[in-house]
Amino acid sequence: MGASSIIWDPLLPTGILIAMTALGAVVMLAGFAAPRPGMPAPGVIWRIAATAAILAALANPSIVVEDRTPLSDIGLIVVDRSQSQSIGARAEQADAALARVTKWAAGQANFELRVVEAPTAGNRNGGGQSGLRDGTHLYEALDRALIDIPRDRFAGAVLITDGRIHDLPENIAALDLGGPVHAMLTGDRDAGDRRLTIVENPGFGIVGETVRLTLRIDEPTAVRARQVQVTIRRDGAAEGRTILAPVGVDHSIELVVDRGGTSVFELSVGPGREELTRANNRAVVTLNGIRDRLRVLLVSGAPHPGERTWRNLLKADPSVDLVHFTILRPPEKQDGTPVRELSLIAFPYRELFEVKLNDFDLIIFDRYRRMGVLPSIYLRNIANYVQSGGALLEATGPEVTPATSLYRTALATVLPGEPTGKVTESPYVANVNETGRRHPVTATLPGLGLDADSVSDWGRWFRHVDARPKSGTVVMDGPEGRPLLILDRVGEGRVGQFLSDHIWLWARGYEGGGPHNELLRRLAHWLMKEPELEEDRLTAVARGDSIEIVRHSLAPDPAPVTVTGPTGDSRSVTLEEQGDGRAVGTIAVNETGIYRLDDGTRTAVAGVGTINPIEFADVTATDSLLRPVAAVTGGGLTWIGKSGVPDLRRARPGRAMSDSSELRTSARWLAFQRNDASAVIGVRDLPFLPALILLLMIGAFLIAAWRREGK
């Protein structure tokens, strides 16, 4: 196969050659001015021929002959391997179509077929879950494959997919790929599916308030105004509340934000009359609880150095509204001080402990004792406040005796320790016991010793109020192993009891001080139910291509954790104890979606990739998305589930590439474009006329002119 063309390579500069041509033309024209009118000078015709031959020789024409070899056309077949292709017989249909096209291509001359398997959302960028993205990116795979294909060799592409593609370009009408794009569609176009979609998710809410979440339930055969049950579970709970939601319309529900931190709500709906997959019958919503303003009530029974420690800690946090009262003058003090010199503000019993009691997130009694200042009815209100979900912290001082202790009031129903009346005033180092080393409030405190028998490098304290623990968990010990810090859950609320008032020594840096800020911060946050300080919980966090599982418990728990993936497959993971109340394990994952974890007593959920992935938002097979692509590129559509794999052909550009001109019915045949491209493998440069022939022609023309003029 070859091609030729004539090129000019003048022996003289082009300007000189043009001037010579013009001069020769003038001379030749003058030759026509013959002696006799109407008759040219003798021999002028031969002179013109000789001049033309000389100029042609100087122009140096040559013939360039190209040796070419035919190039094969390149066709693409892009196979959708996303998770929606695992539904029903779609994967089998895709494999059958791929085998049929591959077999046909093997028998074609000058035709190369390249197979591209579009990666799933979980491994598009390689490395398992490291490149998690959302949805089926089939056009991206096609676009990348076209980079390596010359435009004049592209014969067309076949997409084998269920039609749910999430990365098609916005301006499809501007597509110019140089060849047809066909679609072989898997699945049943008439199959229906029920799905639950989160329309609007607030993302965060103020603790103590409600937020509105909008969801939608769709199914193809839904009866108008029909309602279905939706179950709402929080943080992996085995049971949840059930509501009724209409089908086919947006529906708003209220979620209660009752604590700070992240809460995971799982919404699920039962199977519909037609169901392709249960994966899109549930959705996960994360809601971040934000405390607008933390309201803390601090009641100090008497002025003392530790009072400023509490105040500085609470006032340092701009999100805390602190209400602080100090009893400067107990009722029994009678020293004749004039009334006008006493405080002008009466202690607001009723406003604090009845009207606005439930507005406080935490109540602290600091060295407070029974002294007749606070009536018993209000102490009973505080006990009810704790039972209903409030937080109470008592820091005991040396003034407390068995008779004056708050334990001798209605608060006895919520306080975990009963004072014995013994007060020790000798140096000791506060110790985090074995249980405390597993509790989030005291575990891993800065400066803590390696084990329960080692001494921490904290400064000493010099006072301890003895008490008998009646309930709760002792996490710190004082002298002779006596309880120093007791934590307890009472009803829906929480209580902490600090049996010393010397934590201020740490704040002053005495003997190196200690982690007073961190300890009190954790203690306050645990009392206010911050999720990260829960001592008995199971959590799971997706990190790249794995899920990290952490179980917090006050005692070692050997129970394995069962992990159930989005498709229902279950695996068991054994966690390794870390010695600080945590047991940690990791499991590799390769699917996008919701994973449920259960160790028999605790449950949790984790979302890998996008929590509610587009891949499962709608899994019904469709041709509506690819129909415009086929129309613009001249391709065709066919449903291989019903019509089977169509015949394949090759057609020249400008001819029809399928028989489905309307793109409404399945094509019986699809064609790849025949381009007849070729490549130059060699170039030969041949003279237009050999030099000897040109010389002979010039000589012959000149001799002929001489002879004609000599007659």
C-alpha positions in Angstrom: 0.0 0.0 0.0 1.4 3.4 -1.0 0.7 7.0 -2.0 2.6 9.5 -4.1 2.8 13.2 -4.6 4.9 15.8 -6.6 7.1 18.2 -4.7 9.3 21.1 -6.0 12.9 21.7 -4.8 14.3 24.6 -6.8 18.0 24.7 -7.5 18.0 28.5 -7.4 16.3 30.8 -4.9 12.6 31.2 -5.6 12.8 34.9 -6.2 15.5 34.4 -8.9 13.5 31.6 -10.5 10.4 33.8 -10.7 12.4 36.7 -12.2 13.9 34.3 -14.8 10.5 33.0 -15.7 9.1 36.6 -16.1 12.1 37.6 -18.2 11.7 34.5 -20.4 8.0 35.3 -20.9 8.8 38.8 -22.0 11.4 37.6 -24.5 9.0 34.9 -25.8 6.2 37.5 -26.2 8.6 39.7 -28.2 9.2 36.8 -30.5 5.6 36.9 -31.6 6.2 40.4 -33.0 7.0 38.8 -36.5 8.1 40.7 -39.6 4.8 39.7 -41.1 1.6 40.6 -39.4 -0.2 37.6 -37.8 2.9 35.4 -38.2 5.3 34.8 -35.2 9.1 34.9 -35.6 10.6 31.6 -37.0 11.5 29.1 -34.3 9.8 30.9 -31.4 7.6 27.9 -30.5 10.7 25.7 -30.1 12.4 28.5 -28.0 9.4 28.6 -25.7 9.6 24.8 -25.3 13.3 25.0 -24.6 12.9 27.8 -22.0 10.1 25.9 -20.3 12.3 22.8 -20.1 15.2 24.8 -18.7 12.9 26.4 -16.0 11.5 23.0 -15.2 14.9 21.6 -14.7 15.8 24.5 -12.4 12.5 24.0 -10.4 13.7 20.4 -9.8 10.4 18.5 -9.5 10.4 15.1 -7.8 7.9 12.4 -6.9 7.6 11.4 -3.2 6.3 7.9 -2.8 5.0 6.9 0.7 4.9 3.2 1.7 2.0 2.6 4.1 0.8 -0.3 6.2 -2.9 -0.7 7.3 -3.7 -0.1 11.0 -6.3 -2.0 12.9 -9.4 -0.3 14.2 -9.7 -0.2 18.0 -13.0 -0.9 19.8 -13.7 -0.6 23.5 -15.9 -2.6 25.7 -16.5 -1.2 29.1 -18.0 -3.6 31.7 -19.7 -2.2 34.8 -18.5 -4.0 37.9 -20.2 -1.8 40.5 -22.2 -3.2 43.4 -25.5 -2.7 41.7 -24.4 -5.2 39.0 -24.4 -7.9 41.7 -28.2 -7.8 41.9 -30.1 -10.7 40.3 -28.6 -12.1 37.1 -26.9 -8.9 36.0 -23.4 -10.1 36.5 -24.1 -13.3 34.5 -25.7 -11.3 31.7 -22.6 -9.0 31.6 -20.2 -11.9 31.5 -22.2 -13.6 28.6 -22.2 -10.3 26.6 -18.5 -9.8 27.2 -17.7 -13.4 26.0 -19.8 -12.9 22.9 -18.2 -9.6 21.9 -14.7 -10.9 22.6 -15.3 -14.0 20.4 -16.7 -11.9 17.5 -13.7 -9.5 17.7 -11.2 -12.4 17.5 -12.5 -13.3 14.1 -12.2 -9.8 12.6 -9.3 -8.7 10.4 -7.6 -5.4 11.3 -9.6 -5.1 14.5 -8.5 -4.8 18.1 -10.8 -5.0 21.0 -9.8 -3.6 24.4 -11.7 -4.6 27.5 -12.0 -2.1 30.4 -13.7 -3.3 33.6 -14.9 -0.1 35.3 -13.9 -0.4 39.0 -16.4 -0.4 41.8 -16.8 2.6 44.1 -14.5 0.9 46.6 -11.4 0.4 44.5 -11.5 2.9 41.7 -8.2 4.4 42.7 -6.6 1.1 43.6 -5.8 -0.3 46.9 -9.2 -1.5 48.1 -11.1 1.1 50.0 -8.3 3.7 49.8 -10.1 5.5 46.9 -13.7 5.2 48.1 -15.9 7.4 46.0 -19.6 7.5 45.4 -21.5 5.9 42.6 -20.7 4.2 39.3 -18.1 6.1 37.2 -18.3 4.4 33.9 -17.8 7.4 31.7 -14.5 8.1 33.5 -13.3 4.6 32.6 -14.2 5.2 29.0 -12.6 8.6 28.9 -9.3 7.3 30.3 -9.2 4.4 27.8 -9.7 6.9 24.9 -6.5 8.7 25.8 -4.4 5.9 24.4 -6.4 5.5 21.2 -5.8 7.7 18.1 -9.0 9.3 16.9 -8.6 7.9 13.4 -8.5 4.4 14.8 -11.4 4.5 17.3 -14.1 2.2 16.0 -16.6 2.7 18.9 -17.4 1.5 22.4 -19.9 -0.8 24.0 -21.0 -0.2 27.6 -22.2 -3.3 29.4 -24.1 -1.9 32.4 -27.5 -1.6 34.2 -27.7 2.0 33.1 -27.1 3.6 36.5 -24.1 5.8 35.7 -23.3 8.7 38.0 -20.6 10.6 36.1 -22.0 11.4 32.7 -21.0 14.9 31.5 -23.5 17.7 31.9 -23.3 18.7 28.2 -23.9 15.4 26.5 -24.9 17.2 23.2 -21.3 18.4 22.9 -19.8 14.8 23.0 -17.5 14.2 20.0 -15.7 10.9 20.5 -15.2 10.0 16.9 -17.2 6.8 17.0 -20.4 5.3 18.2 -21.1 4.5 21.8 -23.5 1.5 22.3 -25.1 0.2 25.4 -25.9 -3.4 26.3 -28.2 -3.1 29.3 -28.4 -5.8 32.0 -31.3 -6.4 34.4 -35.0 -6.1 33.9 -36.3 -2.7 32.9 -39.7 -3.4 34.4 -38.5 -4.6 37.9 -39.4 -2.3 40.8 -37.7 -1.6 44.1 -38.6 0.1 47.4 -36.0 2.6 48.6 -35.6 5.0 51.5 -33.8 8.3 50.8 -32.7 11.0 53.2 -33.9 14.3 51.6 -32.6 16.7 54.2 -30.3 16.0 57.1 -29.6 18.9 59.6 -26.2 17.4 60.6 -26.2 19.0 64.0 -28.5 20.1 66.7 -28.5 21.9 70.1 -28.6 19.6 73.1 -32.0 19.5 74.7 -33.8 20.4 71.5 -35.2 18.6 68.5 -34.2 18.7 64.9 -36.3 17.9 61.8 -35.1 15.2 59.4 -36.8 14.8 56.0 -37.0 11.4 54.4 -38.8 9.9 51.4 -39.9 6.4 50.6 -40.4 5.4 46.9 -41.7 2.2 45.3 -43.2 1.7 41.8 -46.5 0.1 42.8 -47.3 2.2 45.8 -51.0 2.8 46.5 -51.8 6.5 46.8 -51.6 7.8 50.5 -50.3 4.4 51.6 -48.2 4.4 54.8 -45.4 2.1 55.8 -43.5 1.6 59.1 -40.1 3.1 59.5 -37.9 2.0 62.4 -35.4 4.4 64.0 -32.5 3.0 66.0 -29.8 5.1 67.7 -26.2 4.2 68.1 -26.7 0.6 67.0 -29.4 -0.2 69.6 -31.1 -3.6 69.1 -34.6 -1.9 69.3 -35.9 1.4 68.3 -39.0 3.5 67.9 -41.4 3.0 65.0 -43.2 5.6 63.0 -45.6 5.7 60.0 -44.4 7.5 56.9 -46.3 8.0 53.6 -45.0 6.6 50.4 -44.0 8.8 47.5 -43.9 12.1 49.3 -41.3 13.9 51.5 -42.0 13.3 55.2 -40.4 15.1 58.2 -39.7 13.5 61.5 -38.3 14.9 64.8 -35.1 13.6 66.4 -34.2 14.4 70.0 -30.7 15.7 70.7 -30.3 14.7 74.3 -26.5 14.7 74.6 -23.4 16.2 73.1 -21.1 14.5 70.6 -22.0 12.4 67.6 -25.0 10.2 67.6 -25.7 7.7 64.8 -29.4 7.1 63.8 -30.2 4.2 61.6 -33.5 4.4 59.7 -35.0 1.3 58.0 -38.1 0.2 56.3 -39.4 -3.3 55.6 -39.3 -4.9 52.1 -41.8 -3.8 49.5 -44.0 -5.7 47.1 -41.1 -5.6 44.6 -37.6 -5.6 45.9 -34.3 -5.8 44.1 -32.1 -5.2 47.2 -32.6 -4.4 50.9 -29.5 -2.3 50.9 -31.4 0.9 50.0 -34.2 0.1 52.5 -32.1 1.7 55.2 -30.1 4.9 55.7 -27.7 6.2 58.4 -27.7 9.7 59.7 -25.0 11.2 61.9 -26.2 14.0 64.2 -23.7 16.1 66.1 -25.0 17.3 69.4 -23.8 20.8 70.3 -24.3 22.3 73.7 -25.3 25.9 73.2 -24.3 27.0 76.7 -23.4 24.7 79.5 -25.2 25.9 82.7 -23.4 25.0 85.9 -24.5 25.8 89.4 -21.7 25.8 92.0 -22.7 26.1 95.6 -19.7 26.5 98.0 -20.5 25.8 101.7 -17.6 28.0 102.9 -14.7 30.1 101.5 -11.6 28.0 101.0 -8.6 27.8 98.6 -10.1 25.1 96.4 -13.1 27.3 95.6 -11.0 29.3 93.1 -9.8 26.1 91.4 -13.4 25.2 90.6 -14.2 28.8 89.5 -11.2 29.2 87.3 -11.8 25.8 85.6 -15.4 26.6 84.8 -14.9 30.3 83.9 -12.0 29.4 81.5 -14.5 27.7 79.2 -16.4 30.4 77.2 -19.3 28.0 76.6 -20.0 27.6 80.3 -22.5 29.8 82.1 -21.5 29.6 85.7 -23.8 30.5 88.6 -21.8 30.5 91.8 -22.9 31.1 95.4 -20.8 30.9 98.5 -22.3 30.6 102.0 -20.4 33.3 103.8 -22.6 33.4 106.8 -24.3 30.3 108.0 -27.4 30.7 110.1 -25.8 29.6 113.4 -23.3 32.5 113.2 -24.5 35.3 115.5 -21.9 38.0 116.0 -24.0 41.1 116.1 -23.1 42.3 112.6 -25.7 45.0 111.5 -28.1 43.8 108.8 -27.2 46.7 106.6 -23.6 45.4 106.4 -24.7 41.9 105.3 -25.2 40.8 101.7 -28.1 42.6 99.9 -28.9 39.6 97.8 -31.0 36.9 99.4 -30.2 33.3 98.4 -32.7 32.5 95.6 -33.8 29.1 96.8 -37.0 28.8 94.8 -35.6 30.2 91.5 -32.6 28.0 91.5 -33.9 24.7 92.9 -37.4 24.7 91.7 -38.1 27.1 88.8 -34.8 26.8 86.9 -33.4 23.6 88.3 -33.8 21.6 85.1 -32.0 24.3 83.1 -28.7 23.3 84.7 -26.5 20.7 83.1 -24.4 20.2 86.3 -24.8 21.0 90.0 -21.7 21.1 92.2 -21.8 21.1 96.0 -18.3 22.2 97.2 -17.7 21.6 100.9 -21.4 22.1 101.5 -23.0 20.7 104.7 -26.4 20.7 106.3 -26.7 24.1 107.9 -30.3 25.1 107.4 -29.6 27.3 104.5 -31.2 25.0 101.9 -34.6 23.6 102.9 -35.1 19.8 102.6 -37.8 20.2 99.9 -35.2 21.6 97.5 -32.7 18.8 98.2 -35.5 16.4 97.3 -35.9 18.3 94.0 -32.2 17.8 93.3 -32.6 14.1 93.9 -35.5 14.0 91.4 -33.4 16.1 89.0 -30.6 13.5 89.1 -33.1 10.6 88.7 -34.5 12.3 85.6 -31.1 12.7 83.9 -29.3 15.5 85.7 -25.7 15.6 86.9 -24.5 16.1 90.5 -21.0 16.4 91.9 -20.2 16.6 95.6 -16.7 17.6 96.8 -16.6 16.9 100.5 -14.7 19.0 103.1 -13.6 18.6 106.7 -16.7 20.2 108.1 -18.8 17.3 107.0 -19.8 14.9 109.8 -22.2 12.0 109.7 -24.9 14.3 111.1 -24.3 17.2 108.8 -23.6 15.3 105.6 -25.8 15.6 102.6 -26.2 11.9 102.9 -28.6 12.6 105.8 -31.0 14.3 103.4 -33.1 13.3 100.5 -29.8 13.1 98.5 -29.0 9.8 100.2 -31.0 8.2 97.4 -28.5 9.3 94.8 -25.1 9.7 96.7 -22.9 6.6 96.3 -20.8 7.1 99.5 -21.8 7.4 103.2 -19.3 9.5 105.2 -18.1 7.8 108.4 -17.0 11.0 110.1 -13.3 10.1 110.0 -11.1 12.8 108.5 -7.4 12.0 107.8 -5.0 14.8 107.7 -1.7 13.3 106.7 0.2 13.3 103.4 -0.7 10.8 100.7 -0.6 10.6 96.9 -3.9 10.2 95.1 -3.9 6.8 93.4 -5.9 5.6 90.3 -6.8 2.0 91.2 -7.1 -0.9 88.8 -10.7 -0.1 87.9 -9.9 3.6 87.4 -7.1 2.7 85.0 -9.9 1.3 82.7 -12.4 4.2 83.3 -12.2 7.0 80.7 -12.4 9.6 83.4 -9.1 8.6 85.1 -7.4 6.3 82.5 -4.2 7.6 80.9 -4.1 10.8 83.0 -0.8 12.6 82.5 1.8 11.4 85.0 0.0 8.2 85.9 2.2 5.3 86.9 2.6 2.2 84.7 0.4 0.0 86.9 -1.8 0.1 90.0 1.2 -0.7 92.3 3.4 2.1 90.9 3.4 5.6 92.5 2.3 8.5 90.2 4.6 11.5 90.0 1.8 13.8 91.3 2.0 16.2 94.3 0.8 15.0 97.7 -2.6 15.9 99.3 -3.1 16.3 103.0 -6.8 15.7 103.7 -9.2 12.8 103.1 -12.8 12.4 104.2 -13.6 8.7 104.8 -16.8 7.2 103.4 -18.3 3.8 102.9 -19.2 3.2 99.2 -22.8 2.0 98.9 -23.0 1.9 95.1 -21.1 3.1 92.1 -17.5 2.6 91.0 -14.5 3.7 93.0 -11.9 4.9 90.5 -9.4 6.7 92.8 -8.1 5.7 96.2 -6.8 7.8 99.1 -4.7 6.8 102.1 -4.8 3.1 103.0 -6.8 2.4 99.8 -9.9 4.2 101.0 -12.3 5.6 98.3 -11.3 9.1 97.0 -13.5 9.4 93.9 -16.7 7.5 93.4 -18.8 7.6 90.2 -22.3 6.3 89.9 -25.2 6.1 87.5 -28.6 6.9 89.2 -31.7 6.5 87.2 -31.1 8.4 84.0 -28.6 10.8 85.7 -25.0 10.6 87.1 -23.3 11.4 90.3 -19.7 12.0 91.3 -18.4 12.1 94.9 -14.9 13.6 95.6 -13.8 12.8 99.2 -11.1 15.5 99.5 -10.9 19.3 99.0 -7.1 19.4 98.3 -7.2 19.2 94.5 -6.3 22.9 94.6 -2.7 21.8 95.6 -2.3 20.4 92.1 -3.6 23.7 90.6 -1.0 25.6 92.7 1.8 23.3 91.5 2.7 22.0 94.9 5.4 19.3 94.6 5.0 19.4 90.9 1.2 19.5 91.0 -1.0 17.1 89.0 -3.5 16.9 86.1 -6.3 18.8 87.9 -7.6 20.5 84.7 -7.8 17.2 82.8 -9.3 15.3 85.6 -12.0 17.8 86.4 -12.7 18.4 82.7 -13.2 14.6 82.1 -15.2 14.3 85.3 -17.6 17.1 84.3 -18.0 15.8 80.8 -18.7 12.3 82.0 -21.3 13.6 84.4 -22.9 15.4 81.4 -22.9 12.2 79.3 -20.3 13.1 76.7 -20.1 10.0 74.4 -16.3 9.9 74.2 -16.2 9.3 78.0 -18.6 6.4 78.2 -17.0 3.6 80.1 -19.0 0.8 78.5 -19.4 1.2 74.8 -18.5 -0.3 71.4 -17.4 2.1 68.6 -16.3 1.6 65.1 -14.5 4.1 62.8 -13.8 3.6 59.1 -10.2 4.3 58.2 -9.4 3.9 54.5 -9.8 0.2 53.6 -10.4 -1.0 57.2 -12.7 -0.5 60.2 -11.1 0.1 63.6 -13.2 -1.4 66.4 -12.8 -0.2 70.0 -14.6 -1.7 73.0 -14.5 0.2 76.3 -15.3 -1.8 79.4 -14.4 -1.8 83.1 -13.4 -5.4 83.0 -11.6 -7.4 80.3 -14.1 -8.9 77.9 -13.0 -11.8 75.6 -16.2 -11.8 73.6 -15.6 -11.5 69.8 -17.3 -8.9 67.8 -19.5 -10.0 64.9 -19.3 -7.6 61.9 -22.2 -7.7 59.3 -21.5 -6.0 56.0 -23.9 -4.2 53.6 -24.6 -7.5 51.7 -25.3 -9.5 54.8 -22.0 -11.3 55.1 -20.8 -11.7 58.7 -17.3 -12.0 60.1 -16.0 -12.4 63.6 -13.2 -10.2 65.0 -11.3 -10.9 68.3 -10.2 -7.7 70.0 -6.9 -7.3 71.8 -6.8 -5.7 75.3 -4.8 -2.6 75.6 -4.7 -2.4 79.4 -6.5 1.0 79.7 -10.1 -0.2 79.4 -9.9 -0.5 75.6 -9.8 -3.6 73.4 -8.9 -2.8 69.8 -9.3 -4.7 66.6 -9.2 -4.0 62.9 -11.0 -5.6 60.0 -10.4 -5.1 56.3 -13.5 -4.1 54.2 -14.1 -4.0 50.4 -17.6 -2.8 50.1 -19.2 0.6 50.5 -22.2 0.8 52.9 -23.3 0.3 56.5 -21.6 -2.2 58.7 -23.3 -3.4 61.9 -21.2 -4.6 64.9 -22.4 -6.8 67.8 -20.5 -8.4 70.7 -23.6 -9.9 72.4 -24.2 -7.0 74.7 -23.1 -3.9 72.8 -23.9 -2.8 69.2 -22.5 -0.2 66.9 -22.7 0.9 63.3 -20.1 2.2 60.9 -20.4 3.8 57.5 -17.7 3.0 54.9 -17.4 5.4 52.1 -20.4 7.7 51.7 -22.8 6.5 54.4 -25.8 6.6 52.1 -24.1 5.8 48.8 -25.6 6.9 45.5 -24.8 3.4 44.2 -27.8 2.0 46.1 -30.0 5.1 46.0 -31.7 3.7 42.9 -30.8 0.2 41.6 -33.5 -0.2 39.0 -32.1 -0.8 35.5 -32.8 2.0 33.1 -31.9 3.2 29.6 -32.9 6.9 30.2 -29.4 8.0 31.1 -27.5 6.4 28.1 -30.2 7.1 25.5 -28.9 10.7 24.9 -25.3 9.4 24.7 -26.2 6.9 22.1 -28.2 9.4 20.1 -25.3 12.0 20.0 -22.6 9.4 19.0 -24.8 7.4 16.6 -24.9 4.3 18.8 -27.6 1.9 19.7 -29.3 0.4 22.8 -30.2 -3.2 23.6 -31.6 -5.0 26.6 -29.6 -8.3 26.7 -31.7 -9.7 29.5 -34.7 -9.9 27.1 -33.3 -9.8 23.6 -30.0 -11.5 24.2 -26.7 -10.2 22.8 -27.2 -8.6 19.3 -25.3 -9.3 16.2 -22.1 -7.3 15.7 -20.9 -5.7 12.4 -18.5 -3.2 11.0 -19.7 -0.2 8.9 -18.0 2.7 7.2 -18.4 6.2 8.6 -21.6 7.9 7.6 -23.6 4.7 7.6 -26.0 3.5 10.4 -24.3 1.9 13.4 -27.4 0.1 14.7 -31.0 -0.7 13.6 -32.6 1.1 16.6 -33.0 4.5 15.1 -35.5 5.6 17.7 -33.6 4.1 20.6 -36.8 2.9 22.0 -36.6 -0.7 21.1 -33.7 -3.2 21.5 -31.3 -3.2 18.6 -30.9 -6.4 16.7 -27.4 -5.5 15.5 -24.7 -3.0 16.5 -21.8 -1.9 14.4 -18.2 -0.8 15.0 -16.9 1.9 12.6 -14.4 0.8 9.9 -11.8 3.6 9.6 -9.2 2.1 7.1 -6.5 4.0 8.9 -2.8 3.4 7.9 0.7 4.4 9.0 3.7 5.5 6.9 6.5 3.0 7.1 8.8 4.5 4.5 9.3 7.5 2.1 11.0 7.4 -1.4 12.0 10.5 -3.3 12.1 9.9 -7.2 13.0 12.5 -9.8 10.1 13.6 -12.0 12.3 13.4 -15.1 15.9 12.1 -15.2 18.5 14.8 -15.8 19.7 13.2 -19.0 16.3 13.2 -20.5 15.8 16.9 -19.6 19.2 17.7 -21.2 18.3 15.9 -24.4 14.9 17.6 -24.5 16.5 21.1 -24.1 19.1 20.3 -26.8 16.5 19.0 -29.1 14.3 22.1 -28.7 17.2 24.4 -29.3 18.4 22.5 -32.4 14.8 22.6 -33.7 14.7 26.3 -33.1 18.1 26.9 -34.9 17.1 24.9 -37.9 13.8 26.7 -38.2 15.3 30.1 -38.0 18.1 29.1 -40.5 15.6 28.5 -43.3 
